[in-house]
Amino acid sequence: MSEDVTSIWRTFASWALRVVLGIVFLYVGTTKLTGTGNTVEYFAAIGWGQWFRYLTGILDIVGVALVFVPKWTCFGAIVLACSVGVGTMISLTVLRGDPTWGSSEMVVVPFVLTILAVVLAWLTRPHQVTQQFSGIIG
């Protein structure tokens, strides 16, 4: 009975995270690829060129697509966590002190999205990997 409840909870949580992250990252990836929503200015402030905007936009869209394929959800969540995690680190380092792009909102929002993507990756991790680690740890 306990395993059934855990399985139901895990399934519900993973699908809820898929939908939330899918909507958010589809929007974010689209704005990066189209250059809307101040993304051009944000990536100009980073100073690495607009190629980085296109790369992260493509990664966001690919991550969303993978998140909705059950066999690949974990890997899509890892792509999203890496993409937004790098954004969090850039806000904490490169853009620190910038009144617009280094604000606490520009750190907290991507950090929360990173945590959500990591949770989704953990919830949907392949069972084979879990069994290998349990043999090593336990």
Backbone hydrogen bonds, N-H to C=O, Kabsch-Sander energy under -0.5 kcal/mol:
donor,donor_aa,acceptor,acceptor_aa,energy
5,V,1,M,-2.0
6,T,2,S,-2.3
7,S,3,E,-2.6
8,I,4,D,-2.4
9,W,5,V,-2.7
10,R,6,T,-2.8
11,T,7,S,-2.4
12,F,8,I,-2.7
13,A,9,W,-3.0
14,S,10,R,-2.5
15,W,11,T,-2.3
16,A,12,F,-2.5
17,L,13,A,-2.5
18,R,14,S,-2.2
19,V,15,W,-2.3
20,V,16,A,-2.5
21,L,17,L,-2.9
22,G,18,R,-2.4
23,I,19,V,-2.5
24,V,20,V,-2.5
25,F,21,L,-2.9
26,L,22,G,-1.9
27,Y,23,I,-2.0
28,V,24,V,-2.7
29,G,25,F,-2.8
30,T,26,L,-2.0
31,T,27,Y,-2.5
32,K,28,V,-2.1
33,L,29,G,-2.3
34,T,30,T,-2.2
35,G,31,T,-1.3
36,T,31,T,-1.3
39,T,36,T,-1.2
42,Y,38,N,-2.3
43,F,39,T,-2.6
44,A,40,V,-1.8
45,A,41,E,-2.2
46,I,42,Y,-1.3
47,G,43,F,-1.3
48,W,43,F,-0.7
49,G,43,F,-0.5
52,F,49,G,-1.0
54,Y,50,Q,-1.8
55,L,51,W,-2.6
56,T,52,F,-2.4
57,G,53,R,-2.1
58,I,54,Y,-2.5
59,L,55,L,-2.5
60,D,56,T,-2.3
61,I,57,G,-2.1
62,V,58,I,-2.8
63,G,59,L,-2.7
64,V,60,D,-2.2
65,A,61,I,-2.3
66,L,62,V,-2.4
67,V,63,G,-2.1
68,F,64,V,-1.1
69,V,66,L,-1.6
72,W,69,V,-2.4
73,T,69,V,-0.9
73,T,70,P,-0.6
74,C,124,T,-0.5
76,G,72,W,-2.3
77,A,73,T,-2.6
78,I,74,C,-1.9
79,V,75,F,-2.1
80,L,76,G,-2.4
81,A,77,A,-2.7
82,C,78,I,-2.5
83,S,79,V,-2.5
84,V,80,L,-2.7
85,G,81,A,-2.0
86,V,82,C,-2.3
87,G,83,S,-1.5
88,T,84,V,-2.1
89,M,85,G,-2.3
90,I,86,V,-2.5
91,S,87,G,-2.2
92,L,88,T,-1.8
93,T,89,M,-1.6
95,L,90,I,-2.6
96,R,93,T,-0.8
98,D,95,L,-2.2
102,G,98,D,-1.8
103,S,100,T,-0.6
107,V,104,S,-1.1
108,V,104,S,-3.2
109,V,105,E,-1.7
111,F,107,V,-1.8
112,V,108,V,-2.6
113,L,109,V,-2.2
114,T,110,P,-2.2
115,I,111,F,-2.3
116,L,112,V,-2.5
117,A,113,L,-2.3
118,V,114,T,-2.4
119,V,115,I,-2.5
120,L,116,L,-2.2
121,A,117,A,-2.4
122,W,118,V,-2.4
123,L,119,V,-2.8
124,T,120,L,-1.8
125,R,122,W,-1.0
130,T,126,P,-1.6
131,Q,127,H,-2.5
132,Q,128,Q,-1.8
133,F,129,V,-2.3
134,S,130,T,-2.3
135,G,131,Q,-1.6
136,I,132,Q,-1.4
137,I,133,F,-3.2
138,G,134,S,-2.2
